[in-house]
């Protein structure tokens, strides 16, 4: 699993995995018939039947633990939000073993305020204060984060007709349209431009950082007409607006499943035959266009690494790439970035396979073209409480944002 080296820091983090946790956390080989807190005398530890039964996470409830009945899975009240973990224990000795079936699961030690992930046979510490790879559940006081996000967008839907984009390149390469390039003020500074997607005539800002030209906004192309089914939930789309609001698509772009990002249905013929999707492994084209405009592609994890290296490493990449507004505060400190390079990452949140959404104002999740097995794929992760930007992985059936990279 571990293959990420950014600025000499080994990234070995798990993924936000409700879809997998439901299948894995209930396995009978972990001795977890009862969560470790279920019989704990501490009044700050209790249990609930399900996520829907969680009480409000208020300031006075900071640090409270709620287990899901009969399991080690649960939630921690932090900064007025419930944070989900696949395993919770008081100390590491009381965690079950990190076996192959638990690879990628998250854990939290409430006596030590530490977050861990199961990586290659051992529980690895993510950080001294938990904040990175867990799933954010907003409390009632911050507004509900659960809604049925069925597709309804005014954006034109896709078709089998080949799309061609009108690109305003921000590099020295010749452009197929009139350019609006603003050169940087000194060598190595970013260069800005615009891209027009001829499929729907949407215009995106672009930025050249080093040798790479990126979209400086999330893709907002309405990939529709491909049926989506999850249990009893169905939709006519594999892309959605956050909370089913068209205004959120205008602000954040759309949220896509990984198979939609990769265009596994081959609505654009260049992707035919790759069959990249949930429950399958594939060998994408290189570069792989996916649902990006013509002349652009879905970035790989290695291409994200190139971006990190150029700006000084992953430990500070979040601060440098996050937008200057829109991020929630953390312990009285602004969660906004400096947006030094004009990459302008916004906290768009994500969408679960059952239609629930969460994380707006707290996190940004940008898909890559690199999978990590049948069910999960890598993405670029930003969080409101940290200056970092890491690559971790998530279920392919989650809805997340996409930034395209110029070929």
DRENLO-97767 format. One line per 3 residues: number of its first residue (from 1); their letters; for each residue z negated, y negated, x of C-alpha. Coordinates in Angstrom, 2 decimals, always signed. Layout:
BEGIN
NUM	a	Z:Y:X ~ ...
This chain:
BEGIN
1	xxx	+0.00:+0.00:+0.00 ~ -1.08:-2.53:+2.60 ~ +1.88:-4.22:+4.19
4	xxx	+1.10:-7.91:+3.87 ~ +0.34:-9.96:+6.98 ~ +0.25:-13.71:+6.46
7	xxx	-1.03:-15.92:+9.25 ~ -2.89:-12.96:+10.83 ~ -4.83:-12.30:+7.62
10	xxx	-4.40:-8.85:+6.14 ~ -3.89:-9.06:+2.40 ~ -5.13:-5.89:+0.74
13	xxx	-5.89:-7.04:-2.77 ~ -5.65:-5.23:-6.05 ~ -3.93:-6.30:-9.21
16	xxx	-4.93:-7.58:-12.62 ~ -4.69:-4.26:-14.35 ~ -5.75:-4.01:-17.96
19	xxx	-2.82:-1.72:-18.68 ~ -3.81:+0.64:-15.86 ~ -7.54:+0.17:-16.24
22	xxx	-7.41:+1.46:-19.80 ~ -5.95:+4.67:-18.45 ~ -7.90:+4.93:-15.20
25	xxx	-11.36:+3.55:-15.86 ~ -11.99:+6.22:-18.47 ~ -11.20:+9.11:-16.13
28	xxx	-13.95:+11.69:-16.10 ~ -14.21:+12.21:-12.35 ~ -16.23:+9.11:-11.52
31	xxx	-19.52:+10.07:-13.13 ~ -19.36:+6.88:-15.19 ~ -20.47:+8.16:-18.55
34	xxx	-22.74:+5.14:-18.60 ~ -22.25:+1.82:-16.83 ~ -24.93:+1.15:-14.20
37	xxx	-26.20:-1.78:-16.19 ~ -26.56:+0.02:-19.50 ~ -30.10:+1.15:-18.72
40	xxx	-30.96:-1.82:-16.50 ~ -34.09:-3.73:-17.47 ~ -32.55:-7.07:-16.49
43	xxx	-31.98:-9.06:-19.68 ~ -28.90:-10.61:-18.07 ~ -27.12:-7.26:-18.31
46	xxx	-25.91:-5.80:-21.59 ~ -22.95:-3.96:-23.08 ~ -20.34:-4.49:-25.79
49	xxx	-17.90:-2.28:-27.66 ~ -14.83:-4.17:-26.46 ~ -13.59:-7.47:-25.06
52	xxx	-13.35:-8.87:-28.59 ~ -17.14:-8.50:-28.96 ~ -18.04:-10.66:-25.96
55	xxx	-20.37:-13.58:-26.75 ~ -19.57:-17.10:-25.60 ~ -19.76:-17.58:-21.84
58	xxx	-21.83:-20.75:-21.53 ~ -23.42:-22.56:-18.59 ~ -26.78:-20.98:-19.40
61	xxx	-25.14:-17.55:-19.29 ~ -23.81:-17.92:-15.74 ~ -23.90:-14.55:-13.97
64	xxx	-24.47:-12.48:-17.12 ~ -22.94:-8.99:-17.06 ~ -21.43:-7.24:-20.07
67	xxx	-20.28:-3.65:-19.64 ~ -17.86:-1.90:-21.96 ~ -20.01:+0.75:-23.62
70	xxx	-20.15:+4.02:-21.70 ~ -18.12:+2.82:-18.71 ~ -18.45:+0.94:-15.45
73	xxx	-15.79:-1.50:-16.64 ~ -17.01:-4.92:-17.70 ~ -17.08:-8.70:-17.52
76	xxx	-19.00:-11.34:-15.55 ~ -19.71:-14.81:-16.96 ~ -18.54:-17.29:-14.29
79	xxx	-17.87:-20.98:-14.77 ~ -17.85:-20.63:-18.57 ~ -15.27:-17.87:-18.61
82	xxx	-15.47:-14.10:-18.75 ~ -13.92:-12.42:-15.70 ~ -12.85:-8.78:-16.05
85	xxx	-13.47:-6.05:-13.44 ~ -12.50:-2.39:-13.57 ~ -15.82:-1.38:-11.97
88	xxx	-19.17:-3.22:-11.88 ~ -22.31:-2.14:-9.99 ~ -25.40:-3.69:-8.45
91	xxx	-24.60:-2.57:-4.88 ~ -21.68:-0.78:-3.26 ~ -23.59:+2.50:-2.93
94	xxx	-23.50:+2.80:-6.73 ~ -19.72:+2.47:-6.99 ~ -17.74:+5.70:-7.45
97	xxx	-15.53:+6.75:-4.57 ~ -12.27:+4.92:-3.92 ~ -9.92:+7.80:-4.66
100	xxx	-6.17:+7.82:-5.14 ~ -6.47:+7.51:-8.91 ~ -8.44:+4.26:-8.46
103	xxx	-6.04:+2.66:-5.97 ~ -5.80:-1.07:-6.73 ~ -8.79:-1.25:-9.09
106	xxx	-11.13:-4.24:-8.84 ~ -14.92:-4.05:-8.52 ~ -17.78:-6.55:-8.61
109	xxx	-21.29:-6.23:-7.09 ~ -23.58:-8.47:-9.12 ~ -26.58:-8.23:-6.78
112	xxx	-24.42:-9.53:-3.91 ~ -21.88:-11.66:-5.82 ~ -19.02:-9.86:-4.08
115	xxx	-15.60:-8.72:-5.28 ~ -13.90:-5.63:-3.87 ~ -10.69:-3.70:-4.36
118	xxx	-9.96:-0.03:-3.91 ~ -7.45:+0.10:-1.06 ~ -6.32:+3.21:+0.80
121	xxx	-9.54:+5.15:+0.29 ~ -12.12:+2.39:+0.75 ~ -13.62:-0.52:-1.17
124	xxx	-12.44:-3.64:+0.67 ~ -14.13:-7.01:+0.24 ~ -11.89:-9.64:-1.32
127	xxx	-14.23:-12.59:-0.82 ~ -17.89:-13.49:-0.70 ~ -17.54:-15.14:-4.10
130	xxx	-15.43:-13.38:-6.67 ~ -12.46:-15.42:-7.80 ~ -9.16:-13.92:-6.84
133	xxx	-7.71:-10.74:-8.31 ~ -9.64:-10.39:-11.53 ~ -8.41:-11.22:-14.99
136	xxx	-9.54:-14.51:-16.50 ~ -10.78:-14.52:-20.10 ~ -11.46:-18.01:-21.38
139	xxx	-14.67:-18.55:-23.31 ~ -14.82:-19.94:-26.84 ~ -15.89:-23.31:-25.46
142	xxx	-12.60:-23.58:-23.57 ~ -10.39:-22.36:-26.38 ~ -9.18:-18.88:-27.17
145	xxx	-6.97:-17.22:-24.61 ~ -5.82:-14.45:-26.89 ~ -2.84:-14.92:-29.15
148	xxx	+0.18:-12.98:-30.27 ~ +2.95:-14.40:-28.14 ~ +6.02:-13.29:-30.01
151	xxx	+9.23:-14.91:-28.86 ~ +10.32:-18.15:-30.51 ~ +12.21:-20.56:-28.33
154	xxx	+14.84:-23.17:-28.91 ~ +16.45:-22.18:-25.62 ~ +19.83:-20.49:-25.91
157	xxx	+19.68:-16.69:-25.66 ~ +21.48:-14.68:-23.03 ~ +24.57:-12.59:-23.61
160	xxx	+26.62:-10.07:-21.70 ~ +28.96:-12.86:-20.62 ~ +28.72:-13.57:-16.91
163	xxx	+26.80:-16.73:-16.12 ~ +27.84:-19.26:-13.54 ~ +25.50:-21.96:-12.36
166	xxx	+26.18:-25.50:-11.32 ~ +24.12:-25.81:-8.18 ~ +23.00:-28.97:-6.49
169	xxx	+21.93:-27.64:-3.15 ~ +19.15:-29.33:-1.23 ~ +20.44:-27.99:+2.07
172	xxx	+23.44:-28.92:+4.17 ~ +25.49:-26.15:+2.58 ~ +28.35:-27.41:+0.39
175	xxx	+27.46:-27.63:-3.30 ~ +29.56:-26.69:-6.30 ~ +28.49:-29.83:-8.16
178	xxx	+27.68:-33.44:-7.47 ~ +24.57:-33.69:-5.34 ~ +21.42:-35.67:-5.83
181	xxx	+19.89:-34.90:-2.46 ~ +17.03:-36.98:-1.10 ~ +16.66:-36.31:+2.64
184	xxx	+13.21:-36.08:+4.18 ~ +11.88:-38.90:+6.29 ~ +11.38:-36.87:+9.45
187	xxx	+12.61:-33.60:+10.99 ~ +11.30:-30.53:+9.19 ~ +10.36:-32.38:+6.04
190	xxx	+11.50:-30.95:+2.70 ~ +14.85:-31.89:+1.18 ~ +15.14:-32.24:-2.59
193	xxx	+17.99:-31.68:-5.02 ~ +18.84:-30.28:-8.44 ~ +20.32:-27.10:-9.89
196	xxx	+22.17:-26.89:-13.21 ~ +22.18:-23.45:-14.84 ~ +25.56:-23.24:-16.59
199	xxx	+24.30:-20.53:-18.95 ~ +22.23:-23.04:-20.93 ~ +22.77:-26.31:-19.00
202	xxx	+19.13:-26.61:-18.03 ~ +18.54:-28.68:-14.91 ~ +15.91:-27.68:-12.34
205	xxx	+14.53:-29.50:-9.34 ~ +15.07:-27.75:-6.00 ~ +13.46:-28.09:-2.59
208	xxx	+14.49:-26.88:+0.86 ~ +11.50:-25.84:+2.98 ~ +12.53:-24.71:+6.43
211	xxx	+15.60:-22.48:+6.02 ~ +14.95:-21.64:+2.36 ~ +16.06:-23.50:-0.77
214	xxx	+13.79:-22.83:-3.75 ~ +13.69:-23.80:-7.38 ~ +10.85:-26.33:-7.58
217	xxx	+10.23:-25.38:-11.22 ~ +9.75:-22.05:-12.99 ~ +12.79:-20.49:-14.61
220	xxx	+13.10:-21.24:-18.34 ~ +16.12:-19.10:-19.20 ~ +15.68:-17.32:-22.55
223	xxx	+16.27:-13.68:-21.73 ~ +16.45:-12.36:-25.29 ~ +18.20:-9.65:-27.21
226	xxx	+16.49:-6.90:-25.20 ~ +13.95:-5.17:-27.43 ~ +10.34:-5.03:-26.29
229	xxx	+7.95:-2.40:-27.62 ~ +4.30:-1.82:-26.74 ~ +2.29:+0.44:-29.04
232	xxx	+2.37:-1.28:-32.44 ~ +3.51:-4.59:-30.94 ~ +7.24:-5.28:-30.95
235	xxx	+9.35:-8.30:-30.11 ~ +13.03:-9.17:-29.87 ~ +12.51:-10.39:-26.32
238	xxx	+11.20:-9.55:-22.88 ~ +10.44:-13.20:-22.18 ~ +8.07:-15.53:-23.97
241	xxx	+6.52:-18.98:-24.14 ~ +2.78:-19.15:-23.43 ~ +0.93:-19.04:-26.78
244	xxx	+4.29:-18.92:-28.54 ~ +4.70:-22.69:-28.09 ~ +8.12:-24.05:-27.11
247	xxx	+6.36:-26.99:-25.45 ~ +4.79:-24.56:-22.98 ~ +8.23:-23.23:-22.06
250	xxx	+9.30:-26.81:-21.41 ~ +6.23:-27.35:-19.24 ~ +5.79:-24.01:-17.46
253	xxx	+9.02:-22.09:-17.94 ~ +9.06:-18.67:-19.59 ~ +6.93:-15.59:-18.91
256	xxx	+8.96:-12.48:-18.08 ~ +8.25:-8.80:-17.64 ~ +9.31:-7.50:-14.23
259	xxx	+12.16:-5.50:-15.77 ~ +13.43:-8.71:-17.38 ~ +13.18:-10.57:-14.06
262	xxx	+15.24:-7.80:-12.45 ~ +17.64:-7.71:-15.44 ~ +17.22:-3.96:-15.80
265	xxx	+19.39:-4.07:-18.93 ~ +22.22:-5.41:-16.73 ~ +23.17:-8.28:-19.00
268	xxx	+24.71:-9.70:-15.84 ~ +27.05:-7.11:-14.35 ~ +25.93:-7.73:-10.77
271	xxx	+22.67:-5.93:-11.63 ~ +24.32:-2.88:-13.21 ~ +23.04:+0.45:-11.95
274	xxx	+19.77:-0.76:-10.47 ~ +17.65:+0.23:-13.50 ~ +14.53:-1.53:-12.28
277	xxx	+11.77:-1.33:-14.86 ~ +8.34:-0.12:-15.92 ~ +7.72:+3.54:-15.14
280	xxx	+10.73:+3.70:-12.82 ~ +11.42:+3.13:-9.16 ~ +14.63:+1.54:-7.97
283	xxx	+16.52:+0.14:-5.02 ~ +17.50:-3.43:-5.94 ~ +20.54:-5.21:-4.59
286	xxx	+19.89:-7.41:-1.58 ~ +19.76:-10.17:-2.52 ~ +19.05:-9.24:-6.13
289	xxx	+20.21:-11.82:-8.66 ~ +18.21:-10.50:-11.60 ~ +18.13:-13.21:-14.26
292	xxx	+18.49:-16.08:-11.80 ~ +21.44:-18.48:-12.03 ~ +24.58:-17.42:-10.17
295	xxx	+24.18:-18.02:-6.44 ~ +20.40:-17.56:-6.65 ~ +18.18:-14.48:-6.53
298	xxx	+14.70:-13.08:-7.14 ~ +12.70:-13.54:-3.90 ~ +11.27:-10.53:-2.08
301	xxx	+7.75:-10.37:-0.69 ~ +9.21:-10.84:+2.80 ~ +10.88:-14.07:+1.68
304	xxx	+7.54:-15.34:+0.38 ~ +6.10:-14.47:+3.78 ~ +8.77:-16.63:+5.40
307	xxx	+7.66:-19.52:+3.20 ~ +4.00:-19.03:+4.16 ~ +4.75:-18.83:+7.85
310	xxx	+6.70:-22.07:+7.82 ~ +3.92:-24.09:+6.17 ~ +1.07:-22.65:+8.23
313	xxx	-0.12:-19.42:+6.59 ~ -1.49:-18.13:+3.30 ~ -5.02:-19.50:+3.69
316	xxx	-3.87:-23.06:+2.98 ~ -0.58:-22.38:+1.18 ~ -2.17:-22.81:-2.24
319	xxx	-3.38:-26.30:-1.50 ~ +0.00:-27.31:-0.08 ~ +2.15:-25.78:-2.82
322	xxx	+0.11:-26.38:-5.98 ~ +0.94:-29.35:-8.20 ~ -1.19:-32.49:-8.10
325	xxx	-2.19:-32.16:-11.76 ~ -2.79:-29.53:-14.43 ~ -5.29:-27.31:-12.58
328	xxx	-8.86:-27.01:-13.85 ~ -11.83:-28.16:-11.77 ~ -14.06:-25.64:-10.01
331	xxx	-17.76:-26.45:-9.45 ~ -17.00:-30.15:-9.65 ~ -14.05:-29.90:-7.25
334	xxx	-10.48:-30.47:-8.36 ~ -8.33:-27.36:-8.53 ~ -5.17:-29.41:-7.96
337	xxx	-3.16:-29.17:-4.78 ~ -1.50:-31.79:-2.60 ~ +2.03:-30.58:-3.40
340	xxx	+2.97:-31.60:+0.13 ~ +6.38:-29.90:-0.02 ~ +7.30:-30.62:-3.64
343	xxx	+7.07:-26.92:-4.61 ~ +4.88:-27.98:-7.56 ~ +3.21:-24.74:-8.68
346	xxx	+1.73:-25.17:-12.17 ~ -1.05:-22.96:-13.66 ~ +1.14:-21.27:-16.26
349	xxx	-1.14:-18.25:-16.83 ~ +0.26:-14.85:-17.79 ~ +0.83:-12.52:-20.73
352	xxx	-0.51:-9.01:-21.23 ~ +1.52:-6.13:-22.56 ~ -0.15:-6.35:-25.98
355	xxx	+0.86:-9.99:-26.47 ~ -2.41:-11.66:-25.40 ~ -2.19:-14.54:-22.94
358	xxx	-4.75:-15.99:-20.52 ~ -5.15:-18.10:-17.42 ~ -3.49:-21.40:-18.35
361	xxx	-5.06:-24.03:-16.11 ~ -6.55:-21.32:-13.88 ~ -3.76:-19.29:-12.30
364	xxx	-0.08:-19.05:-11.41 ~ +1.73:-15.72:-11.00 ~ +5.26:-15.69:-9.53
367	xxx	+7.14:-12.38:-9.59 ~ +8.91:-10.97:-6.53 ~ +11.74:-8.42:-6.37
370	xxx	+9.49:-5.99:-4.47 ~ +7.90:-3.14:-6.40 ~ +4.90:-1.07:-5.35
373	xxx	+5.64:+2.13:-7.23 ~ +6.65:+3.08:-10.75 ~ +4.30:+0.80:-12.65
376	xxx	+3.46:-2.23:-10.48 ~ +5.27:-4.93:-8.51 ~ +4.26:-7.66:-6.08
379	xxx	+3.83:-11.29:-7.06 ~ +2.71:-14.57:-5.50 ~ -0.74:-15.59:-6.72
382	xxx	-2.38:-19.03:-6.88 ~ -5.87:-19.73:-8.27 ~ -7.64:-22.91:-9.29
385	xxx	-10.73:-22.35:-7.12 ~ -9.00:-21.64:-3.80 ~ -6.68:-23.21:-1.24
388	xxx	-5.02:-19.85:-0.59 ~ -1.88:-18.23:-1.96 ~ -1.69:-14.45:-1.71
391	xxx	+0.63:-11.66:-2.69 ~ -0.97:-8.98:-4.80 ~ +0.50:-6.70:-7.44
394	xxx	+0.35:-6.30:-11.19 ~ +1.67:-4.07:-13.95 ~ +5.40:-4.48:-14.47
397	xxx	+4.78:-4.90:-18.20 ~ +2.87:-8.17:-17.70 ~ +4.63:-11.45:-18.47
400	xxx	+4.66:-13.79:-15.46 ~ +6.64:-16.72:-14.08 ~ +9.70:-16.66:-11.82
403	xxx	+10.97:-18.96:-9.06 ~ +14.51:-18.27:-7.86 ~ +15.68:-18.61:-4.24
406	xx	+19.15:-19.73:-3.16 ~ +21.38:-17.01:-1.68
